[in-house]
Amino acid sequence: MAYKLLPKPESTHSPCSASWSNIRLEPTKKKVLLFIPCIFTTIVNLLLVTTIVNDWTIQGTYYDRINRDRASVQILVHILAGLLGLAQVSTLRNLVNYYARDMLFQHKLTLDELGFYNALTTSQINWALPKLRLFVLLITAAVALGPSALWTGALTPINVIAVNKEHVSLFVPTYSNHTADYWQQGWFNANVPPKHTNLGMFTYAPQRERYNFFINDGSTASSLDGRPQVFKKGDNSNFTYHGRSYGMGSSVGLVDKGLTIHQHIIAYSYFETGYQSNFTCTRNISSASTFLPRFFYLDTNAPMVYLFRSASPIDSTIDSGYFVADLSTGQNITAAKTFSTNDTAGWLANSTKPLVYLDIQGLGAYEDLKGIQCMGQFIPTKFSVDVDVVNQTITVTPNTAQGVVNIDESGAIAGAAGDSLAALSLISTNSFTSVLGNMFHDNIFNVKQQGTNETDETLLLRGIGESVQAISDQYFFSLSSAQLMIANDTRSEPVIASIRAIRVGKDSLIYAVTTLNCLVVLILIFQAVWTKLWYGLLKFNFADVKNVIVGTSQGGGQIAQIVEDEYKIQGSIWSGEASDRVAGNIPVHIVQKAGTLAVVAILEG
């Protein structure tokens, strides 16, 4: 439409000029209040970031209280998140309001544009706006919901696993001199009676008293698929090992009740020192080891007794031997003997030299075990023991062998572990079958099922070596359990416990809130600096109904006259329709008129 240009108002000077001195501008203190919401959100934001940096969590009784009353906590979270989101959105809306108020004086705005800015400022959806502005308004309204949602995620308590803040310790076995009479005994001369409790049977002659545990571990030392083997702990604690035990972890389930029954602890880990045994086996087809018949009874049901004389893998010296019996007709016998290097220095350090040699021989159904010789090392090692209290599993991992103090400088413990297979051979009977032979065959079968590209001979030797390692691990475990339950020879070891806890907010959402808050603060600071703290901003606020009505009436009847004239041309009258484009396209401006503020129309044409 075309308008005639109206005469200029009495004064259109800057609001900072002398002629405007009687018009009160927006006070500085009110403009400074615009920073208060951002200060509030920034303080909360910094606290949230600090929880991430310092790994702050809520534990103990507060954890229980929050989990018991999640509904009430979430209500508080939504209220606080709503306030924080409102603080950021209101800051941006006020910036839009300040911009539009300045535009209304410095330039001009149509009534539709004024309605658009009013909707942005007051968070209302004005459906009567032109389509493009309505679309922008709807997008803005949707985006305005985002800050509150982000704050909700950043403030919502989430369950996490955290490190326990309290000092926790665990008793682990030690081998001190005052209990040496216990742990230095051999299986054949142990005079300390075994101890039976609800947690199991404990003894210093494990090869004799816990024979089945050794055989079971040796039979299942290797898994069928090559993954770490899973096997039951050798007591009544109901824990299982994932992978080799290395004889570690005896304390778990026996002396850790304060940890396993703790309602919040789900896992813990600690360090324990012991030996890492490694056995490498080969076949010596020229071995001089023999089974010599000694007693043969005319009764066919009587056993045939042989003297097993073993040739040392070190220097081929023949020992005095020991007797084995066989009830079968096929001489189904398996026997073993241990030879030590007598290298005392080797027991005291991380020696790479073999310290134990095993001679394994078999006859009849166990002919494939003939001439097997294994070399064993026992490296003092610090192990990491990881305990999953919930699933009752134990994982033992060698940590380091550097600078580790030997738990037994005499070498008695490592020597007895290396001699365990020979001890089992002496204790074991060979009637119609050989228990040791079957043990080896079972584990060799497991190894062969792993589907590797090794030869049958290599698989056989590896199966035997892993069996012997499991037997030595069982000895270390049995001895350490006896130290705990019989001798009570222990020391305290620090424990790192993983505990059920609560963390405030998800990290990614906290970072998202931080980004949003920084953006709002930067926009606010930029606008404050750019406008010199909104210098010259009038108190007149188009978003206030009183301001609009009074300001328009001060401008006279120009706007009403323009609307009336335009509708006369169209042959109609103004009906107050909100979507009226005739009124919406009228440009308006704030001026000083008769010493006061007035909203007037600016006509062009």
C-alpha positions in Angstrom: 0.0 0.0 0.0 1.2 3.6 -0.5 1.2 6.1 2.4 1.8 9.8 2.5 4.8 10.8 4.5 3.7 12.4 7.8 5.4 15.5 9.1 8.4 14.7 11.4 7.6 14.7 15.1 8.7 17.6 17.2 12.0 15.9 18.1 13.7 12.8 17.0 17.0 13.4 18.7 19.0 10.6 20.3 17.6 9.5 23.6 20.9 10.6 25.1 20.6 14.2 23.9 19.4 17.1 26.1 15.9 17.1 24.7 15.5 13.6 26.0 16.7 14.4 29.4 13.3 14.2 30.9 12.8 10.7 29.5 14.1 8.0 31.9 16.2 5.4 30.2 16.5 1.8 31.3 18.5 1.9 34.6 21.9 0.3 34.6 21.1 -1.9 37.6 18.2 -3.5 35.7 20.4 -4.2 32.7 23.1 -5.7 35.0 20.4 -8.1 36.3 20.6 -9.7 32.9 23.9 -11.3 34.0 22.4 -13.0 37.1 20.8 -16.0 35.4 24.1 -16.7 33.5 26.1 -16.5 36.8 23.7 -19.0 38.3 24.0 -21.5 35.4 27.8 -21.0 35.2 28.2 -21.9 38.9 26.1 -25.1 38.5 27.9 -25.9 35.3 31.4 -25.6 36.9 30.3 -27.9 39.8 29.2 -30.5 37.2 32.5 -30.3 35.4 34.3 -30.6 38.7 32.5 -33.9 39.4 34.0 -35.2 36.2 37.5 -33.9 36.7 37.7 -35.1 40.3 35.7 -38.2 39.7 33.2 -37.3 42.4 30.6 -39.9 43.3 27.9 -40.4 45.9 28.5 -43.5 48.0 27.3 -45.2 51.1 24.1 -44.1 52.9 23.5 -41.3 50.4 23.6 -43.8 47.6 20.9 -45.9 49.4 18.7 -42.8 50.1 18.7 -41.7 46.5 17.9 -45.2 45.1 15.1 -45.7 47.6 13.4 -42.4 46.6 14.2 -42.0 42.9 10.8 -40.4 42.2 11.3 -37.5 44.6 14.9 -37.0 43.5 13.8 -36.9 39.8 11.1 -34.3 40.7 13.8 -32.1 42.2 16.0 -32.7 39.2 13.3 -31.6 36.8 12.6 -28.5 38.9 16.2 -27.5 39.0 16.8 -28.3 35.3 13.7 -26.2 34.4 15.1 -23.3 36.3 18.5 -23.6 34.7 17.0 -24.0 31.2 14.7 -21.0 31.9 17.7 -18.9 33.0 19.4 -19.5 29.7 16.4 -19.1 27.5 15.2 -16.0 29.3 18.6 -14.4 28.8 18.4 -15.0 25.1 14.8 -13.7 25.0 15.8 -10.6 26.9 18.6 -10.0 24.3 16.0 -10.2 21.5 13.8 -7.8 23.5 16.6 -5.3 23.9 17.5 -5.6 20.2 13.9 -5.0 19.1 13.4 -2.1 21.4 16.5 -0.4 20.0 15.3 -1.1 16.5 11.9 0.4 17.3 13.6 3.7 18.1 16.6 3.8 15.8 14.7 2.5 12.8 11.2 1.2 12.3 9.3 -2.0 12.6 6.0 -3.1 11.1 3.3 -4.3 13.5 3.8 -7.8 12.2 7.5 -7.6 13.0 6.7 -6.2 16.4 4.3 -9.1 17.0 7.0 -11.5 16.0 9.5 -10.0 18.4 6.9 -9.9 21.1 6.2 -13.6 20.6 9.9 -14.4 20.8 10.2 -12.3 24.0 7.2 -13.7 25.8 7.4 -17.4 24.7 4.0 -17.3 23.0 3.0 -18.9 19.8 1.3 -16.2 17.7 -0.6 -18.3 15.0 -1.6 -15.1 13.2 1.9 -14.2 12.1 2.9 -14.6 8.4 3.9 -18.1 7.5 7.6 -17.5 7.4 7.8 -15.8 10.7 5.5 -18.4 12.2 7.8 -21.1 11.0 10.8 -19.4 12.6 8.8 -18.9 15.8 7.9 -22.6 16.0 11.5 -23.6 15.4 12.6 -21.2 18.1 10.0 -22.5 20.5 11.2 -26.1 19.9 14.8 -25.2 20.3 13.9 -23.4 23.6 12.9 -26.7 25.1 16.5 -28.1 24.5 18.3 -26.4 27.4 16.0 -27.8 30.1 16.2 -31.3 28.6 20.0 -31.1 28.5 20.1 -29.9 32.1 17.9 -32.8 33.1 20.3 -35.3 31.6 23.3 -33.4 33.2 21.7 -33.5 36.6 20.0 -36.9 36.7 21.8 -39.3 39.1 23.0 -42.4 37.3 24.3 -45.6 38.8 28.0 -46.2 38.2 30.8 -48.3 39.4 33.4 -46.3 41.3 36.5 -46.8 43.4 35.7 -47.0 47.1 36.9 -43.9 48.9 37.4 -45.7 52.2 40.5 -47.7 53.1 39.9 -51.4 52.7 42.4 -54.2 53.2 42.5 -58.0 53.0 44.5 -60.6 54.8 46.8 -62.6 52.5 49.0 -65.6 53.5 52.7 -65.1 54.4 55.4 -67.5 55.2 57.2 -66.3 58.3 59.9 -68.1 60.3 57.6 -68.8 63.3 55.4 -71.0 61.1 58.2 -72.6 59.1 57.6 -75.9 61.0 54.2 -75.9 59.3 54.9 -74.9 55.7 58.3 -76.5 55.3 56.9 -80.0 55.9 56.7 -82.6 53.1 53.6 -84.5 52.3 55.2 -87.7 53.6 56.2 -86.4 57.0 53.5 -83.7 57.7 52.5 -84.0 61.3 49.9 -81.2 61.4 46.5 -82.7 61.2 44.2 -81.4 58.4 41.5 -78.9 59.4 37.9 -79.5 58.2 35.5 -76.5 58.2 32.4 -75.5 56.4 34.7 -73.7 54.0 36.6 -76.8 53.1 39.5 -79.0 54.1 43.0 -77.5 54.7 46.2 -79.4 55.1 50.0 -79.2 54.8 50.1 -82.5 53.0 47.9 -81.5 50.0 49.3 -84.2 47.6 48.0 -86.8 50.0 44.9 -85.2 51.6 43.8 -83.2 48.5 44.7 -85.8 45.9 41.5 -85.4 43.9 42.0 -81.6 43.5 45.4 -82.1 41.9 44.1 -84.8 39.5 41.0 -82.7 38.5 43.1 -79.6 37.9 45.6 -81.5 35.9 42.9 -83.2 33.8 41.2 -79.8 32.9 44.3 -77.5 32.8 43.6 -76.6 29.2 40.3 -75.6 27.6 38.7 -77.1 24.6 38.6 -73.9 22.6 41.9 -72.3 23.6 40.3 -69.6 25.7 41.2 -69.2 29.4 40.0 -72.2 31.4 37.2 -71.8 34.0 37.4 -74.0 37.0 36.2 -74.2 40.6 38.2 -72.8 43.5 39.5 -75.6 45.6 37.3 -74.9 48.7 33.6 -74.4 49.5 33.6 -70.6 48.7 31.8 -71.2 45.4 34.2 -68.9 43.5 35.6 -69.9 40.2 38.8 -69.0 38.4 38.9 -67.6 34.9 42.3 -68.6 33.6 45.3 -69.9 35.6 45.2 -69.4 39.3 49.0 -69.4 39.8 48.1 -70.5 43.3 46.9 -67.0 44.1 43.6 -65.8 45.5 43.2 -68.3 48.4 42.0 -65.4 50.6 38.9 -64.9 48.5 35.8 -66.4 50.1 37.8 -67.5 53.2 38.9 -64.3 55.0 37.2 -61.6 53.0 33.7 -61.6 54.4 33.8 -57.9 55.0 34.2 -57.5 51.3 32.0 -60.2 49.8 29.0 -59.4 52.0 29.3 -55.6 51.6 26.1 -54.5 50.0 27.8 -52.0 47.7 31.1 -53.7 46.8 30.8 -55.6 43.5 34.4 -56.3 42.8 37.8 -55.7 44.3 41.5 -56.3 43.4 44.7 -56.6 45.2 48.3 -57.7 44.8 49.8 -61.0 46.0 53.3 -62.4 45.6 54.0 -66.0 44.7 55.6 -68.0 41.9 54.9 -68.1 38.2 55.7 -71.7 37.2 56.6 -72.5 33.6 57.1 -76.1 32.4 58.5 -77.0 29.0 58.4 -80.6 28.0 60.3 -82.6 25.4 60.7 -86.3 24.6 64.0 -88.2 25.2 63.7 -91.5 23.3 67.0 -92.6 24.7 66.0 -92.2 28.3 67.4 -94.9 30.5 64.4 -94.9 32.9 63.0 -98.4 33.3 60.3 -100.5 35.0 62.0 -103.6 36.6 59.7 -106.5 37.6 60.3 -107.3 41.3 57.3 -109.3 42.6 55.1 -111.6 40.6 52.5 -113.8 42.3 51.2 -117.0 40.9 47.7 -115.8 41.6 46.6 -114.0 38.4 44.5 -111.6 40.5 47.6 -110.5 42.4 49.3 -107.3 41.4 52.6 -107.2 39.5 55.1 -105.0 41.3 57.7 -103.0 39.4 60.6 -101.0 40.6 60.6 -97.7 38.7 64.1 -96.4 38.3 64.3 -93.0 36.8 67.2 -91.6 34.8 68.0 -87.9 35.7 67.4 -85.6 32.7 70.3 -83.6 34.1 73.1 -86.2 34.0 71.3 -89.5 33.2 72.1 -90.8 36.7 69.8 -93.7 37.7 68.1 -93.2 41.0 67.3 -95.9 43.5 63.6 -95.9 42.4 60.3 -96.7 44.0 57.7 -99.5 43.6 54.6 -99.4 41.5 51.9 -102.1 41.1 49.8 -103.1 38.2 46.8 -105.5 38.2 46.3 -105.4 34.5 47.9 -107.7 31.9 49.1 -104.8 29.8 51.4 -103.1 32.2 49.3 -99.9 32.2 51.6 -97.8 34.3 52.5 -94.2 34.5 55.2 -92.9 36.9 57.2 -89.7 37.4 60.2 -88.5 39.3 61.6 -85.1 40.2 65.2 -84.0 40.0 66.5 -80.7 41.3 69.5 -78.7 40.1 70.5 -78.0 43.7 71.2 -74.5 42.4 70.4 -72.6 45.7 71.1 -69.2 44.1 68.4 -70.0 41.5 65.7 -70.1 44.1 66.6 -66.7 45.4 66.3 -64.6 42.3 64.4 -64.4 39.0 66.5 -67.1 37.5 65.8 -68.2 34.0 67.5 -71.5 34.5 65.4 -74.6 35.0 65.3 -75.4 38.7 63.3 -78.7 38.5 63.4 -81.5 36.0 60.6 -84.1 35.7 61.0 -87.6 34.2 57.7 -89.1 33.1 57.4 -92.7 31.9 54.5 -94.8 30.7 53.8 -98.3 29.7 51.0 -100.2 28.0 48.0 -97.8 27.3 50.3 -95.0 28.3 53.2 -95.8 26.0 52.8 -92.3 24.4 54.0 -90.8 27.7 57.3 -92.7 27.6 60.5 -90.6 27.7 58.8 -87.3 28.5 61.1 -84.9 30.3 59.9 -81.5 31.6 62.0 -78.5 32.8 60.3 -76.2 35.3 61.0 -72.7 36.4 59.5 -70.8 39.4 59.8 -67.1 39.0 59.0 -64.9 42.0 56.2 -62.7 40.7 53.7 -60.1 41.9 50.2 -61.0 40.7 47.1 -58.9 40.3 44.1 -60.7 41.7 40.8 -59.4 40.4 37.6 -60.6 42.2 34.1 -60.2 40.8 32.0 -60.5 43.9 28.7 -60.5 42.0 29.5 -63.3 39.6 32.0 -65.0 42.1 34.9 -65.1 39.7 38.6 -64.7 40.2 41.1 -63.6 37.5 44.8 -63.7 38.3 47.3 -61.8 36.1 51.1 -61.7 36.5 51.9 -58.0 37.2 55.7 -57.9 37.4 58.7 -60.0 38.2 61.1 -57.1 38.6 62.3 -56.4 42.1 59.9 -58.9 43.6 61.0 -60.3 47.0 60.9 -64.1 47.1 58.3 -65.4 49.6 60.6 -68.2 50.6 64.4 -67.8 50.1 65.0 -71.4 51.2 63.3 -72.7 48.0 61.3 -75.2 50.0 57.9 -74.0 48.7 58.9 -73.9 45.0 60.7 -77.3 45.4 57.7 -78.9 46.9 55.5 -77.6 44.1 57.9 -78.9 41.5 57.9 -82.3 43.3 54.0 -82.5 43.4 53.7 -84.7 40.2 56.2 -87.2 41.6 54.4 -87.2 44.9 51.2 -87.9 43.2 52.9 -90.7 41.3 54.1 -92.3 44.6 50.6 -91.9 46.2 48.7 -93.0 43.1 47.9 -96.7 42.5 48.1 -98.4 39.1 45.6 -101.1 39.2 43.9 -101.7 35.8 44.5 -98.1 34.8 46.8 -95.3 35.7 45.1 -92.2 37.3 48.1 -90.0 36.3 48.1 -91.4 32.8 44.4 -90.8 32.4 44.9 -87.2 33.7 47.5 -86.5 31.1 45.4 -88.1 28.3 42.4 -86.0 29.3 44.3 -82.8 29.1 46.0 -83.8 25.9 42.6 -84.4 24.4 41.5 -80.9 25.4 44.6 -79.4 23.7 44.0 -81.3 20.5 40.4 -79.9 20.3 41.7 -76.3 20.1 42.2 -76.6 16.3 45.7 -75.2 16.2 48.3 -76.0 13.4 50.6 -77.8 15.8 51.8 -81.4 15.2 50.3 -84.2 17.4 53.6 -84.5 19.2 53.7 -80.7 20.0 50.1 -80.9 21.2 50.9 -83.8 23.4 54.0 -82.1 25.0 52.0 -78.9 25.5 49.1 -80.7 27.1 51.5 -82.4 29.6 53.3 -79.2 30.3 50.1 -77.3 31.1 48.9 -80.2 33.2 52.0 -80.0 35.3 51.7 -76.3 35.7 48.1 -76.7 37.0 49.4 -79.2 39.5 52.0 -76.8 40.8 49.4 -74.1 41.0 47.2 -76.3 43.1 50.0 -76.9 45.5 50.6 -73.2 45.9 46.9 -72.7 46.5 46.6 -75.5 49.0 49.6 -74.3 51.0 48.5 -70.7 51.1 45.0 -71.8 52.2 46.5 -73.8 55.0 48.5 -70.7 56.1 45.3 -68.8 56.3 43.1 -71.4 58.0 45.5 -73.4 60.2 48.6 -71.3 60.9 46.8 -67.9 60.6 50.0 -66.5 59.3 48.9 -63.4 57.4 49.6 -59.8 56.5 47.3 -57.0 55.5 47.2 -56.1 51.8 45.5 -52.9 50.5 42.4 -53.5 48.4 41.0 -51.4 45.6 37.3 -52.0 45.8 34.8 -51.3 43.0 31.6 -50.1 44.6 28.1 -49.2 43.6 27.8 -45.5 43.5 25.9 -42.6 41.9 27.3 -39.9 39.7 25.5 -36.7 38.9 24.8 -36.6 35.2 26.2 -38.3 32.1 29.6 -36.9 31.0 28.5 -36.3 27.4 25.5 -34.3 28.5 27.5 -32.3 31.0 29.9 -31.3 28.2 26.9 -30.5 26.0 25.5 -28.2 28.8 28.9 -26.6 29.2 29.1 -25.8 25.4 25.6 -24.3 25.5 26.3 -22.3 28.6 29.5 -20.9 27.1 27.7 -20.0 24.0 25.0 -18.1 25.9 27.6 -16.3 28.1 29.6 -15.3 25.0 26.6 -13.9 23.2 25.6 -12.0 26.3 29.1 -10.5 26.8 29.4 -9.7 23.1 26.1 -7.8 23.1 27.0 -6.0 26.3 30.3 -4.9 24.9 29.0 -4.1 21.4 26.2 -1.9 22.7 28.2 -0.5 25.6 25.9 -2.1 28.0 22.8 -1.2 25.9 23.7 2.5 26.1 20.6 4.7 25.5 18.0 1.9 25.8 14.6 3.3 26.5 12.4 2.0 29.3 9.6 1.6 26.8 8.9 -2.1 26.4 6.7 -3.2 23.5 6.1 -6.6 25.3 4.2 -4.7 28.1 0.5 -4.1 27.3 0.4 -0.8 29.3 3.4 0.5 27.4 1.8 -0.3 24.1 -1.6 1.2 24.8 -0.3 4.4 26.4 2.5 4.9 23.8 0.0 4.4 20.9 -2.5 6.8 22.4 0.3 9.4 22.9 0.9 9.1 19.1 -2.6 10.3 18.3 -5.0 8.7 15.9 -2.6 8.1 13.0 -2.6 4.4 13.1 -6.3 4.1 13.5 -6.9 6.5 10.7 -4.6 4.6 8.3 -6.4 1.3 9.1 -9.8 2.9 8.6 -8.8 4.5 5.3 -7.4 1.3 3.9 -10.5 -0.7 4.8 -12.7 2.0 3.2 -10.8 1.5 0.0 -11.6 -2.3 0.3 -15.2 -1.6 1.2 -14.9 -3.1 4.6 -14.2 -2.2 8.2 -11.6 -3.3 10.7 -12.8 -6.3 12.7 -9.9 -6.9 15.1 -8.8 -10.0 13.2 -5.4 -11.1 14.6 -4.2 -12.1 11.1 -5.0 -8.7 9.7 -2.2 -7.9 7.2 -3.5 -4.3 6.7 -2.6 -3.4 10.2 0.3 -5.8 10.3 2.2 -4.0 7.4 2.1 -0.5 9.0 5.6 0.6 10.0 5.8 2.2 13.4 8.5 4.1 15.3 9.1 5.6 18.8 9.5 9.4 19.0 9.3 12.1 21.5 6.2 14.1 21.2 5.1 16.9 23.5 7.7 15.9 26.0 6.7 12.3 26.2 7.1 9.0 24.3 4.8 8.1 21.5 4.4 5.3 19.0 3.6 6.7 15.6 3.2 5.4 12.1 5.7 6.3 9.4 4.0 6.6 6.0 5.8 6.2 2.7 4.7 7.0 -0.7 
